[in-house]
Amino acid sequence: MNQELEFPLNEFFSQIKLSAASTSRDFEVSELKKDLTLLDEFEAVPGVHLFTQHGVMKYVGRALSSGLKSRIKDRIKNRTSSPNGWHIFIQDEQVMCKLIIFPRSDWFFAVALEVLLISKFNPRFNRRVG
């Protein structure tokens, strides 16, 4: 993982002392597109998902009650167009997806982490279009 990303994640987890209660998983998006069952264990799990390309954070999102699986599935499906170029970005074989999973009882930490990462990195696809 990118060292620039490591610092805010470690800072966040140390401040809220959740490092033992949360876990993370990394996937290649191309791998997920071929086998969505890799996400089955995250069906109703809250957390944060982020997409990186060549080590640069491009998008941060969260999933609460719907769970990470449906959010990631929606994000990686093939599209023919998008106003911000997402459909081109998501086709790149170098795009990675990181999931940071929280216990259901700690869902609110996903919201806090999403806000922290967006404010720190200003990812391209979290910017408003128009």
N, C-alpha and C positions, 0 to 999 in steps of 0.2 A: 504494500500500500504506500501511497505517496506520503512522504514525511510531513509535508505541509498539512495534510489531513490528519495525521496521527496526533499532532499536538492538540488541536481543539477537541478531538474525541477523548483523548486521555484527560484533558483538563475538565471536560464535561463530566466524565465518569468519576473522577476523583472528587469533584465538588459535590456530587449527589450520592457518592458512595454506592454506585450501582454496578460496579464492574463484575461482581459475582452474580448479580441477578440478571444481567443481559448477556446475550451472545451475538455473534455475527457470522455471516456466511458470505462467501464471494462466489460469483458465477460469471462465466462468459455469456453474454446475451445470445450469441449464436448457439451455444449449448442449450439454453433454455428454450429457444425457438424450436429446436429439434425434439425436446422432451420436457413438456410442461409438467410431467409428473414429479420432476425434481422439486417443484414448489408445493406438492401436496401437503407436506407437514406444516406449511404456513397458511393453511386455509382460513383459519379464524384467529390469526395471531397478529397483535398490534406491533408496529415498529416503523422504522425509517428505511427507505430505500434510496440509494443514490446510484447514479450512472456516471461512470468516468470514461474518458477516451484519452489514451496515451498518458495516463496519470493525472489528467485534469478533470476536476469535477464539473459536470455539465448539467446535472439535474438532481434535485433533492425533493423527495416527497414523503408522505407518511400514510400509513393505513391504520385505522382504528378498528371500528366494529366490523368492517367488511373483510379485514385481514389482508396480509401482504400478497397472497397468491392472486387475488382478483385485480389488485392494483398493478402488479407487475405484468400480469397477462394483458391487461388493457394497454399498458405502456409499450410492450414489445410487439404487438400485433402489426402486421404489415398494413401500411397506409399508402395511398398513391400520392397524397399531397398533404401539406400542413402549412399554415401561414408562417411558421418560424423555421422550417427546415428539419423538423424532428424526423420526418419520414426518411430523409437522407442519412441523418446521424445514426439512427437505430439500425441501419443496414451494415454499418462498419463492423468488420470482424474483430476489431480491437476494443469494442465497447464492453465494459465490465459493469456488473450490477452487484452492489454490496447491500446486504440486508442486515439491519441491526434490530434484533428481536427483543421485545420486552415482555415480562409477564403481564397477563391481562389486567391484573390489579394495578399495574404501574403504567397504564396506557398514556397518561398525561406527560410522561417523560419523552415519549415519541414527539409530541408537539413541541416541547422545549428544545429538543435536539434539532428538529427540522428548522426552527427559527434561528438557532445558533449557527448552523451550517450555511443557511441561505445568507444571513447577514455577514458572515465571515468571508464567504467565497463568491457571492453574487453569481451563481452559476448561470450560464447562457440561457438555458431553457426555463429558468425560473423568472426571467425578466418578462414583463408585460409587453405584448405586441400591440402596436397602434397607439 
